[in-house]
């Protein structure tokens, strides 16, 4: 029994189409696996930073945390948050990200701000900076073991409620936040 030319042509075209679909499916699968690998790598790095932050956070001490309206210098008239960070651990901290929460007298969260306390105070908030190759050098300070670093940051997008209280102040502390603060270390890099 001979196969007709037409049937042979249909079988050949069908085989080519099926083969090309299989090849394209395999290529797509390999690309998907590579993309997922990169995604897993990013997720792993994020989780590792969180774990580092949770483990090493017990070695980061924040004291003298205060919010006020700056009265002198280039930040004059701006709401700022300032404090002192101490690294009581055993490693140099090259990058620190922390979240500070402003609480009212009842303990309710009014405002949250993310801070990189090692960056210069003029490099955040309302003032902008332009990166010019070979001229701009961000001066982040490493916090060595058993050393402290004072920081001062502009409170960008400060809620009106906090701004009014900072401007008004209280009887005990004129021009300062009368509520409480809590902080959380979100990531630490060494």
Backbone as a printed PyTorch tensor [residue, N CA C, xyz], in Angstrom:
tensor([[[ 0.8150, -1.1640,  0.0000],
         [ 0.0000,  0.0000,  0.0000],
         [ 0.8680,  1.2400,  0.0000]],

        [[ 0.6850,  1.9990, -0.9790],
         [ 1.4830,  3.2020, -1.1360],
         [ 0.7750,  4.3910, -0.4990]],

        [[ 1.5970,  5.2480,  0.0950],
         [ 1.0550,  6.4590,  0.7000],
         [ 0.9910,  7.5110, -0.3940]],

        [[-0.1230,  8.1790, -0.4400],
         [-0.2970,  9.1990, -1.4550],
         [ 0.6000, 10.3850, -1.1500]],

        [[ 0.9550, 11.1120, -2.1930],
         [ 1.8100, 12.2860, -2.0460],
         [ 1.1660, 13.3260, -1.1270]],

        [[-0.1090, 13.4890, -1.2530],
         [-0.8220, 14.4770, -0.4580],
         [-0.7540, 14.1020,  1.0250]],

        [[-0.9580, 12.8410,  1.3490],
         [-0.9010, 12.3830,  2.7300],
         [ 0.5020, 12.5260,  3.2840]],

        [[ 1.5050, 12.2330,  2.4670],
         [ 2.8980, 12.3630,  2.8880],
         [ 3.2410, 13.8260,  3.1660]],

        [[ 2.7520, 14.7250,  2.3270],
         [ 2.9900, 16.1510,  2.5130],
         [ 2.3200, 16.6510,  3.7940]],

        [[ 1.0820, 16.2040,  4.0250],
         [ 0.3630, 16.5960,  5.2460],
         [ 1.0980, 16.0590,  6.4770]],

        [[ 1.5670, 14.8300,  6.4380],
         [ 2.2950, 14.2300,  7.5550],
         [ 3.5980, 14.9800,  7.8020]],

        [[ 4.3050, 15.3610,  6.7560],
         [ 5.5660, 16.0800,  6.8750],
         [ 5.3380, 17.4790,  7.4730]],

        [[ 4.3390, 18.1970,  6.9670],
         [ 4.0310, 19.5420,  7.4850],
         [ 3.5870, 19.4450,  8.9450]],

        [[ 2.7550, 18.4570,  9.2520],
         [ 2.3010, 18.2650, 10.6340],
         [ 3.4810, 17.9640, 11.5530]],

        [[ 4.4080, 17.1550, 11.1140],
         [ 5.5960, 16.8230, 11.9150],
         [ 6.4450, 18.0600, 12.1640]],

        [[ 6.6280, 18.8920, 11.1340],
         [ 7.4140, 20.1260, 11.2780],
         [ 6.7220, 21.0700, 12.2670]],

        [[ 5.4180, 21.2120, 12.1630],
         [ 4.6730, 22.1030, 13.0620],
         [ 4.7560, 21.5810, 14.5010]],

        [[ 4.5480, 20.2940, 14.6910],
         [ 4.6080, 19.7160, 16.0320],
         [ 6.0210, 19.8480, 16.6140]],

        [[ 7.0270, 19.5990, 15.7930],
         [ 8.4190, 19.7310, 16.2520],
         [ 8.7360, 21.1710, 16.6380]],

        [[ 8.3040, 22.1330, 15.8070],
         [ 8.5820, 23.5340, 16.1210],
         [ 7.8340, 23.9710, 17.3840]],

        [[ 6.6100, 23.4830, 17.5850],
         [ 5.8730, 23.8040, 18.8170],
         [ 6.6060, 23.2180, 20.0240]],

        [[ 7.0990, 21.9940, 19.9150],
         [ 7.8550, 21.3890, 21.0060],
         [ 9.1410, 22.1630, 21.2990]],

        [[ 9.8460, 22.5730, 20.2630],
         [11.0890, 23.3310, 20.4420],
         [10.8020, 24.6910, 21.0820]],

        [[ 9.7700, 25.3830, 20.5900],
         [ 9.4110, 26.6720, 21.1740],
         [ 8.9450, 26.5160, 22.6240]],

        [[ 8.2360, 25.4380, 22.9290],
         [ 7.8140, 25.1750, 24.2970],
         [ 9.0200, 24.9480, 25.2010]],

        [[ 9.9920, 24.1750, 24.7150],
         [11.2070, 23.9430, 25.4990],
         [11.9950, 25.2390, 25.7060]],

        [[12.1010, 26.0680, 24.6720],
         [12.7930, 27.3540, 24.8020],
         [12.0710, 28.2400, 25.8130]],

        [[10.7510, 28.2890, 25.7140],
         [ 9.9690, 29.0700, 26.6740],
         [10.1250, 28.5550, 28.0940]],

        [[10.1640, 27.2470, 28.2640],
         [10.3310, 26.6570, 29.5870],
         [11.6970, 27.0010, 30.1690]],

        [[12.7410, 26.9320, 29.3440],
         [14.0940, 27.2790, 29.8080],
         [14.1540, 28.7530, 30.2080]],

        [[13.5430, 29.6260, 29.4080],
         [13.5160, 31.0440, 29.7460],
         [12.7420, 31.2710, 31.0450]],

        [[11.6450, 30.5810, 31.2240],
         [10.8480, 30.6920, 32.4450],
         [11.6700, 30.2590, 33.6590]],

        [[12.3820, 29.1540, 33.5340],
         [13.2130, 28.6550, 34.6390],
         [14.2980, 29.6710, 34.9790]],

        [[14.9200, 30.2930, 33.9700],
         [15.9500, 31.3000, 34.2320],
         [15.3610, 32.5240, 34.9200]],

        [[14.2020, 32.9750, 34.4550],
         [13.5540, 34.1220, 35.1020],
         [13.1550, 33.7980, 36.5340]],

        [[12.6210, 32.6120, 36.7420],
         [12.2530, 32.2040, 38.0910],
         [13.4870, 32.0920, 38.9740]],

        [[14.6000, 31.6300, 38.4000],
         [15.8520, 31.5440, 39.1560],
         [16.2990, 32.9210, 39.6340]],

        [[16.2100, 33.9280, 38.7550],
         [16.5590, 35.2990, 39.1350],
         [15.5890, 35.8210, 40.1860]],

        [[14.3180, 35.4990, 40.0240],
         [13.3140, 35.9300, 40.9970],
         [13.5690, 35.2750, 42.3540]],

        [[13.8810, 34.0010, 42.3480],
         [14.1990, 33.3110, 43.5950],
         [15.4510, 33.8970, 44.2400]],

        [[16.4200, 34.2630, 43.4100],
         [17.6520, 34.8580, 43.9250],
         [17.3500, 36.1920, 44.6070]],

        [[16.5220, 37.0400, 43.9700],
         [16.1400, 38.3230, 44.5750],
         [15.3620, 38.1000, 45.8680]],

        [[14.4460, 37.1500, 45.8380],
         [13.6590, 36.8440, 47.0340],
         [14.5650, 36.3490, 48.1530]],

        [[15.5220, 35.5060, 47.7960],
         [16.4720, 34.9970, 48.7860],
         [17.2910, 36.1340, 49.3800]],

        [[17.7650, 37.0660, 48.5420],
         [18.5480, 38.2020, 49.0340],
         [17.6980, 39.0790, 49.9630]],

        [[16.4400, 39.3160, 49.6000],
         [15.5470, 40.1100, 50.4480],
         [15.3260, 39.4240, 51.7910]],

        [[15.0820, 38.1230, 51.7620],
         [14.8800, 37.3850, 53.0070],
         [16.1460, 37.3690, 53.8470]],

        [[17.2930, 37.2660, 53.1880],
         [18.5650, 37.2790, 53.9050],
         [18.7870, 38.6250, 54.5850]],

        [[18.4280, 39.7300, 53.9000],
         [18.5430, 41.0410, 54.5190],
         [17.6160, 41.1600, 55.7210]],

        [[16.3990, 40.6350, 55.6100],
         [15.4650, 40.6870, 56.7360],
         [15.9800, 39.8720, 57.9150]],

        [[16.5260, 38.6980, 57.6150],
         [17.0750, 37.8640, 58.6910],
         [18.2670, 38.5600, 59.3350]],

        [[19.1650, 39.1260, 58.5100],
         [20.2930, 39.8840, 59.0510],
         [19.8000, 41.0070, 59.9500]],

        [[18.7630, 41.6980, 59.4900],
         [18.2110, 42.8120, 60.2680],
         [17.6550, 42.3140, 61.5930]],

        [[16.9010, 41.2250, 61.5560],
         [16.3070, 40.7000, 62.7960],
         [17.3930, 40.2260, 63.7670]],

        [[18.4040, 39.5390, 63.2480],
         [19.4490, 38.9940, 64.1060],
         [20.3580, 40.1050, 64.6310]],

        [[20.7860, 40.9870, 63.7470],
         [21.7610, 42.0130, 64.1440],
         [21.1000, 43.2200, 64.7970]],

        [[19.7850, 43.3520, 64.7050],
         [19.0890, 44.5170, 65.2560],
         [19.2850, 44.6450, 66.7570]],

        [[19.4990, 43.5280, 67.4380],
         [19.7300, 43.6100, 68.8850],
         [21.0480, 44.3230, 69.2020]],

        [[21.9230, 44.4620, 68.2060],
         [23.1930, 45.1560, 68.3890],
         [23.1390, 46.6220, 67.9690]],

        [[22.0070, 47.0550, 67.4540],
         [21.8280, 48.4540, 67.0380],
         [21.0050, 49.1630, 68.1100]],

        [[21.5980, 50.1710, 68.6910],
         [20.9090, 50.9510, 69.7160],
         [20.6230, 52.3390, 69.1530]],

        [[19.3910, 52.7910, 69.3330],
         [19.0060, 54.1360, 68.9010],
         [18.6050, 54.9040, 70.1480]],

        [[19.2540, 56.0480, 70.3380],
         [18.9390, 56.8720, 71.5020],
         [18.7890, 58.3260, 71.0660]],

        [[18.3040, 59.1210, 71.9740],
         [18.1140, 60.5570, 71.7440],
         [17.2500, 60.8280, 70.5140]],

        [[16.2980, 59.9290, 70.2310],
         [15.4110, 60.0900, 69.0820],
         [14.4610, 61.2530, 69.3590]],

        [[14.4300, 62.1990, 68.4290],
         [13.6700, 63.4140, 68.6370],
         [13.2400, 63.9890, 67.2910]],

        [[12.0760, 64.5820, 67.2560],
         [11.6050, 65.3030, 66.0660],
         [11.3630, 66.7450, 66.4780]],

        [[11.7380, 67.6670, 65.6010],
         [11.5670, 69.0950, 65.9000],
         [11.6470, 69.8950, 64.6220]],

        [[11.3910, 71.1860, 64.7390],
         [11.6220, 72.1140, 63.6370],
         [13.0320, 72.6500, 63.8210]],

        [[13.8610, 72.4940, 62.7990],
         [15.2560, 72.9470, 62.8920],
         [15.2840, 74.4680, 62.9620]],

        [[16.1180, 74.9870, 63.8460],
         [16.1700, 76.4380, 64.0550],
         [17.4150, 77.0920, 63.4830]],

        [[18.3770, 76.3030, 63.0230],
         [19.6130, 76.8940, 62.4990],
         [20.1580, 76.0420, 61.3550]],

        [[21.0590, 76.6180, 60.5970],
         [21.7430, 75.8910, 59.5370],
         [20.9270, 75.7780, 58.2660]],

        [[21.3920, 74.9410, 57.3410],
         [20.7170, 74.8160, 56.0400],
         [19.3500, 74.1460, 56.1250]],

        [[19.0660, 73.4650, 57.2190],
         [17.7760, 72.7960, 57.3790],
         [16.7770, 73.6680, 58.1410]],

        [[17.1150, 74.9050, 58.4080],
         [16.3010, 75.8100, 59.2150],
         [14.8680, 75.8850, 58.6680]],

        [[13.9070, 75.7250, 59.5890],
         [12.4990, 75.8110, 59.2340],
         [11.8910, 74.4960, 58.7700]],

        [[12.6880, 73.4650, 58.5800],
         [12.1910, 72.1600, 58.1270],
         [11.9690, 71.2370, 59.3190]],

        [[10.9390, 70.3940, 59.2420],
         [10.7770, 69.3840, 60.2880],
         [11.8450, 68.3030, 60.1060]],

        [[12.5090, 67.9560, 61.1920],
         [13.5760, 66.9570, 61.1130],
         [13.3810, 65.9110, 62.2010]],

        [[14.0440, 64.7870, 62.0080],
         [14.1560, 63.7700, 63.0490],
         [15.6430, 63.5480, 63.2490]],

        [[16.0430, 63.4460, 64.4930],
         [17.4510, 63.2580, 64.7990],
         [17.6030, 62.2340, 65.8990]],

        [[18.7920, 61.7060, 66.0050],
         [19.0630, 60.7200, 67.0320],
         [20.5050, 60.2750, 66.9750]],

        [[20.7950, 59.2310, 67.7220],
         [22.1370, 58.6800, 67.8060],
         [22.0310, 57.1690, 67.6550]],

        [[22.8040, 56.6230, 66.7230],
         [22.8180, 55.1780, 66.4880],
         [24.1420, 54.6350, 66.9820]],

        [[24.0710, 53.5570, 67.7540],
         [25.2920, 52.9090, 68.2410],
         [25.3080, 51.4660, 67.7670]],

        [[26.4390, 51.0580, 67.2200],
         [26.6520, 49.6840, 66.7910],
         [27.3940, 48.9770, 67.9140]],

        [[26.6800, 48.2300, 68.7280],
         [27.3230, 47.5140, 69.8280],
         [27.6400, 46.0700, 69.4330]],

        [[27.6010, 45.7920, 68.1460],
         [27.8930, 44.4540, 67.6360],
         [29.3620, 44.2860, 67.3010]],

        [[29.6450, 43.3350, 66.4380],
         [31.0090, 42.9440, 66.1070],
         [31.3630, 43.1730, 64.6360]],

        [[30.4370, 43.7340, 63.8410],
         [30.6850, 43.9250, 62.4100],
         [30.5080, 45.3820, 62.0310]],

        [[31.2030, 45.8100, 60.9570],
         [30.9910, 47.1420, 60.4000],
         [29.6540, 47.1710, 59.6770]],

        [[28.8270, 48.1490, 59.9690],
         [27.5440, 48.2990, 59.2940],
         [27.7310, 49.3160, 58.1750]],

        [[27.5650, 48.8540, 56.9280],
         [27.7570, 49.7420, 55.7860],
         [26.4610, 50.3720, 55.3160]],

        [[25.3440, 49.7150, 55.5700],
         [24.0300, 50.2270, 55.1270],
         [22.9940, 49.8120, 56.1560]],

        [[22.2030, 50.7770, 56.5720],
         [21.1720, 50.5160, 57.5700],
         [19.8860, 51.1860, 57.1070]],

        [[18.7960, 50.4520, 57.1400],
         [17.4770, 51.0030, 56.8250],
         [16.5920, 50.7570, 58.0230]],

        [[15.9840, 51.8300, 58.5130],
         [15.1060, 51.6780, 59.6630],
         [13.8020, 52.4210, 59.4570]],

        [[12.7700, 51.9580, 60.1390],
         [11.4570, 52.5860, 60.0870],
         [11.1800, 53.1700, 61.4700]],

        [[10.8660, 54.4630, 61.4990],
         [10.5100, 55.1230, 62.7460],
         [ 9.0200, 55.4350, 62.6990]],

        [[ 8.3200, 55.0870, 63.7710],
         [ 6.8840, 55.3360, 63.8600],
         [ 6.6310, 56.4100, 64.9110]],

        [[ 5.8240, 57.3870, 64.5350],
         [ 5.3990, 58.4350, 65.4580],
         [ 4.0980, 57.9660, 66.1090]],

        [[ 4.0700, 57.9420, 67.4230],
         [ 2.8970, 57.4990, 68.1590],
         [ 2.3280, 58.6750, 68.9470]],

        [[ 1.0040, 58.7250, 69.0320],
         [ 0.3950, 59.7600, 69.8690],
         [ 0.3840, 59.2840, 71.3280]],

        [[-0.2420, 60.0570, 72.2120],
         [-0.2570, 59.7170, 73.6390],
         [-0.9720, 58.4010, 73.9190]],

        [[-1.8840, 57.9920, 73.0270],
         [-2.6190, 56.7380, 73.2120],
         [-1.9090, 55.5400, 72.5870]],

        [[-0.7950, 55.7690, 71.9290],
         [-0.0310, 54.6870, 71.3100],
         [-0.4340, 54.3750, 69.8830]],

        [[-1.2980, 55.1880, 69.2790],
         [-1.7170, 54.9720, 67.8870],
         [-0.6430, 55.5230, 66.9450]],

        [[-0.4070, 54.8230, 65.8450],
         [ 0.5890, 55.2510, 64.8650],
         [ 0.0130, 56.3830, 64.0400]],

        [[ 0.7350, 57.4990, 64.0060],
         [ 0.3020, 58.6650, 63.2410],
         [ 1.0710, 58.7680, 61.9270]],

        [[ 2.3600, 58.4400, 61.9680],
         [ 3.2310, 58.6710, 60.8160],
         [ 4.3800, 57.6820, 60.8780]],

        [[ 4.7610, 57.1600, 59.7210],
         [ 5.9160, 56.2790, 59.6120],
         [ 6.8810, 56.8720, 58.6080]],

        [[ 8.1580, 56.7800, 58.9040],
         [ 9.1710, 57.2980, 57.9870],
         [10.3010, 56.2720, 57.8880]],

        [[10.7720, 56.0560, 56.6550],
         [11.9160, 55.1790, 56.4190],
         [13.1710, 56.0330, 56.3770]],

        [[14.2230, 55.5800, 57.0600],
         [15.4560, 56.3500, 57.1500],
         [16.6580, 55.5100, 56.7720]],

        [[17.5760, 56.1320, 56.0820],
         [18.9350, 55.6270, 55.9080],
         [19.8040, 56.5780, 56.7250]],

        [[20.0090, 56.3020, 58.0000],
         [20.6790, 57.2790, 58.8590],
         [22.1280, 57.5600, 58.4770]],

        [[22.7480, 56.7200, 57.6720],
         [24.1410, 56.9340, 57.3180],
         [24.3210, 57.8910, 56.1440]],

        [[23.2370, 58.2290, 55.4560],
         [23.3360, 59.1810, 54.3600],
         [23.3950, 60.5950, 54.9110]],

        [[23.9910, 61.5180, 54.1650],
         [24.0340, 62.9070, 54.6160],
         [22.6250, 63.4750, 54.7720]],

        [[22.4430, 64.3460, 55.7530],
         [21.1090, 64.8660, 56.0410],
         [20.5670, 65.7390, 54.9260]],

        [[21.4230, 66.3500, 54.1380],
         [20.9440, 67.1990, 53.0500],
         [20.5650, 66.3910, 51.8200]],

        [[20.8180, 65.0980, 51.8160],
         [20.5550, 64.2890, 50.6350],
         [19.1840, 63.6750, 50.5890]],

        [[18.3040, 64.0050, 51.5160],
         [16.9770, 63.4040, 51.5160],
         [15.9300, 64.4790, 51.6720]],

        [[14.6910, 64.0610, 51.5400],
         [13.5850, 64.9660, 51.7870],
         [13.3470, 65.9210, 50.6510]],

        [[13.1280, 67.1880, 50.9960],
         [12.7380, 68.1980, 50.0300],
         [13.8800, 68.5290, 49.0740]],

        [[15.0980, 68.5720, 49.5960],
         [16.2420, 68.9150, 48.7550],
         [16.6100, 67.7370, 47.8710]],

        [[16.9510, 68.0260, 46.6400],
         [17.3030, 66.9480, 45.7180],
         [18.7970, 66.9630, 45.4700]],

        [[19.2920, 65.8500, 44.9890],
         [20.7010, 65.7910, 44.6300],
         [20.8050, 65.2030, 43.2320]],

        [[21.8030, 65.6520, 42.5220],
         [22.0070, 65.2030, 41.1570],
         [23.3130, 64.4290, 41.1140]],

        [[23.2500, 63.2270, 40.5640],
         [24.4460, 62.4110, 40.4490],
         [25.1820, 62.7680, 39.1670]],

        [[26.3590, 63.3350, 39.3150],
         [27.2010, 63.6780, 38.1770],
         [28.4040, 62.7540, 38.2430]],

        [[28.6070, 61.9290, 37.2240],
         [29.7250, 60.9910, 37.2710],
         [31.0430, 61.7190, 37.5430]],

        [[31.8730, 61.1230, 38.3710],
         [33.2010, 61.6000, 38.7430],
         [33.1720, 62.8290, 39.6540]],

        [[32.0220, 63.4660, 39.8490],
         [31.9470, 64.6220, 40.7330],
         [31.1580, 64.3100, 41.9950]],

        [[30.1090, 63.5420, 41.8460],
         [29.2470, 63.2540, 42.9850],
         [29.7270, 61.9820, 43.6750]],

        [[29.9450, 62.0700, 44.9560],
         [30.3680, 60.9170, 45.7210],
         [29.5260, 60.8490, 46.9900]],

        [[28.5190, 59.9730, 47.0210],
         [27.7010, 59.9130, 48.2240],
         [28.5570, 59.4670, 49.4040]],

        [[28.5460, 60.2460, 50.4450],
         [29.4090, 59.9490, 51.5820],
         [28.6280, 59.2430, 52.6760]],

        [[28.5090, 57.9470, 52.5300],
         [27.8870, 57.1460, 53.5750],
         [28.9700, 56.7850, 54.5780]],

        [[28.6000, 56.7820, 55.8200],
         [29.5480, 56.5130, 56.8830],
         [29.3280, 55.0990, 57.3880]],

        [[30.4050, 54.3290, 57.4710],
         [30.3290, 53.0020, 58.0760],
         [30.2890, 53.1710, 59.5870]],

        [[29.4650, 52.3810, 60.2380],
         [29.4200, 52.3960, 61.6920],
         [30.2120, 51.1900, 62.1720]],

        [[31.3670, 51.4570, 62.7360],
         [32.2420, 50.3950, 63.2080],
         [31.7390, 49.8770, 64.5460]],

        [[32.1950, 48.6900, 64.9320],
         [31.7670, 48.1410, 66.2210],
         [32.0750, 49.1000, 67.3730]],

        [[31.1250, 49.2310, 68.2770],
         [31.2120, 50.0780, 69.4670],
         [31.3860, 51.5540, 69.1480]],

        [[30.9390, 51.9770, 67.9830],
         [30.9550, 53.3930, 67.6300],
         [29.5260, 53.8970, 67.4800]],

        [[29.3850, 55.2040, 67.6230],
         [28.0710, 55.8400, 67.5020],
         [28.0720, 56.8020, 66.3280]],

        [[26.9010, 57.0460, 65.7930],
         [26.7430, 57.9750, 64.6770],
         [25.5070, 58.8290, 64.9140]],

        [[25.6930, 60.1540, 65.0720],
         [24.5090, 61.0130, 65.1470],
         [23.9220, 61.1960, 63.7470]],

        [[22.6070, 61.3010, 63.6660],
         [21.9740, 61.5160, 62.3680],
         [20.9000, 62.5740, 62.4900]],

        [[20.6050, 63.1900, 61.3510],
         [19.5680, 64.2110, 61.2670],
         [18.9810, 64.1040, 59.8680]],

        [[17.6680, 63.9180, 59.7760],
         [16.9920, 63.7450, 58.4910],
         [15.7910, 64.6610, 58.3830]],

        [[15.5530, 65.1530, 57.1960],
         [14.3610, 65.9590, 56.9290],
         [13.1540, 65.0260, 56.8850]],

        [[12.0700, 65.4400, 57.5080],
         [10.8190, 64.6750, 57.4550],
         [10.0360, 65.1310, 56.2280]],

        [[10.2480, 64.4290, 55.1350],
         [ 9.5210, 64.7430, 53.9010],
         [ 8.0810, 64.2680, 54.0520]],

        [[ 7.1530, 64.9990, 53.5090],
         [ 5.7370, 64.6430, 53.5430],
         [ 5.2310, 64.4680, 54.9770]],

        [[ 5.6980, 65.3300, 55.8620],
         [ 5.2900, 65.2900, 57.2640],
         [ 3.8150, 65.6660, 57.3660]],

        [[ 2.9950, 64.8580, 58.0400],
         [ 1.5690, 65.1850, 58.1750],
         [ 1.3660, 66.5250, 58.8850]],

        [[ 0.3050, 67.1840, 58.5220],
         [ 0.0050, 68.5130, 59.0730],
         [-0.1550, 68.4670, 60.5920]],

        [[-0.7280, 67.3960, 61.0960],
         [-0.9320, 67.2380, 62.5390],
         [ 0.4030, 67.2830, 63.2950]],

        [[ 1.3950, 66.5560, 62.7890],
         [ 2.7110, 66.5390, 63.4300],
         [ 3.4050, 67.8780, 63.2310]],

        [[ 3.3150, 68.4310, 62.0330],
         [ 3.9500, 69.7100, 61.7440],
         [ 3.4110, 70.8100, 62.6600]],

        [[ 2.1090, 70.8380, 62.8630],
         [ 1.5180, 71.8500, 63.7460],
         [ 1.9950, 71.6720, 65.1780]],

        [[ 2.0670, 70.4220, 65.6440],
         [ 2.5350, 70.2070, 67.0120],
         [ 4.0040, 70.5800, 67.1520]],

        [[ 4.8090, 70.2790, 66.1350],
         [ 6.2230, 70.6600, 66.1950],
         [ 6.3620, 72.1790, 66.2280]],

        [[ 5.5390, 72.8680, 65.4550],
         [ 5.6050, 74.3300, 65.4350],
         [ 5.0760, 74.9180, 66.7380]],

        [[ 4.0450, 74.3060, 67.2910],
         [ 3.4400, 74.7990, 68.5250],
         [ 4.2390, 74.3400, 69.7330]],

        [[ 4.5890, 73.0660, 69.7620],
         [ 5.3190, 72.5020, 70.8880],
         [ 4.4260, 72.3400, 72.1000]],

        [[ 4.9830, 71.8350, 73.1520],
         [ 4.2460, 71.6950, 74.4070],
         [ 4.9330, 72.5470, 75.4630]],

        [[ 4.3780, 72.5900, 76.6440],
         [ 4.9460, 73.4060, 77.7140],
         [ 6.3230, 72.9040, 78.1270]],

        [[ 6.4880, 71.5690, 78.1680],
         [ 7.7670, 70.9950, 78.5900],
         [ 8.8360, 71.1200, 77.5090]],

        [[ 8.4420, 70.8490, 76.2760],
         [ 9.4150, 70.8210, 75.1790],
         [ 8.9170, 71.6630, 74.0150]],

        [[ 9.1780, 72.9660, 74.0420],
         [ 8.7080, 73.7850, 72.9220],
         [ 9.4030, 73.3980, 71.6180]],

        [[ 8.6080, 73.2170, 70.5590],
         [ 9.1470, 72.9050, 69.2470],
         [ 9.5880, 71.4790, 69.0650]],

        [[ 9.2080, 70.5680, 69.9570],
         [ 9.5960, 69.1670, 69.8440],
         [ 8.3600, 68.2880, 69.8960]],

        [[ 8.4800, 67.0700, 69.4070],
         [ 7.3830, 66.1100, 69.3870],
         [ 7.1360, 65.6160, 70.8060]],

        [[ 5.8880, 65.7210, 71.2540],
         [ 5.5590, 65.3210, 72.6220],
         [ 5.1180, 63.8630, 72.7080]],

        [[ 4.8680, 63.2430, 71.5580],
         [ 4.4610, 61.8370, 71.5560],
         [ 5.6540, 60.9140, 71.7100]],

        [[ 5.4330, 59.6550, 71.3970],
         [ 6.4840, 58.6410, 71.5260],
         [ 6.9430, 58.1930, 70.1530]],

        [[ 8.0730, 57.4880, 70.1460],
         [ 8.6270, 56.9080, 68.9250],
         [ 8.8520, 55.4170, 69.1530]],

        [[ 8.7160, 54.6610, 68.0860],
         [ 9.2320, 53.2930, 68.0590],
         [10.0340, 53.1710, 66.7810]],

        [[10.9970, 52.2920, 66.7880],
         [11.7820, 52.0940, 65.5760],
         [11.9740, 50.6130, 65.3360]],

        [[12.2190, 50.2970, 64.0630],
         [12.4460, 48.9240, 63.6540],
         [13.5300, 48.9310, 62.5860]],

        [[14.5160, 48.0590, 62.7450],
         [15.5710, 47.9300, 61.7440],
         [15.0590, 46.9860, 60.6610]],

        [[14.9750, 47.4980, 59.4190],
         [14.4320, 46.7030, 58.3150],
         [15.5090, 45.9320, 57.5650]],

        [[16.6750, 46.5380, 57.3690],
         [17.7610, 45.8140, 56.6930],
         [19.0970, 46.3310, 57.1650]],

        [[20.0570, 45.4310, 57.1850],
         [21.4230, 45.7430, 57.5870],
         [22.3500, 45.0930, 56.5740]],

        [[23.3170, 45.8570, 56.0950],
         [24.3310, 45.3060, 55.2010],
         [25.6900, 45.5060, 55.8430]],

        [[26.5570, 44.5530, 55.6330],
         [27.8910, 44.5770, 56.2390],
         [28.9680, 44.7740, 55.1950]]])
